Amino acid sequence: MFRQLMGLRHLSNRTLTTSARKQVDNKIKEKQKLFQEDNGMPIHLKGGVKDAVLYRATMALTVFGSAFVVYELFGAAMPKKP
C-alpha cells in the first residue's frame, strides 16, 4: 500500500510541474494589438469567425428561449377548457 501511495505522489509531482516541456510563443502582445485597434467593430466580434458564430448562436438561443417562455406563460395563464 505504501508503494502505491508513493507512486501516486510521484505521478502527481510529475504532472503538476510548472515548467513547460515545449516553448510556446507568447501571443498576448499580438492579441492586445488586435483587440485595442479602433476599427469600428464591437469587441465581442474582434476574435474572428468563431466569435461571430458563437455570438449568433447565443442570440438565437436567447430569442428562442424567451419566445418559448412567453408561450408557456400564456398556456399556463389560459388553460384549455375541457
ABEGO torsion letter per residue (X at the ends): XAAAAAAAAAAAAAAABABBABBBBBAAAAAAAAAABBAGBBAAAAAEAAAAAAAAAAAAAAAAAAAAAAAAAAAAABBBBX
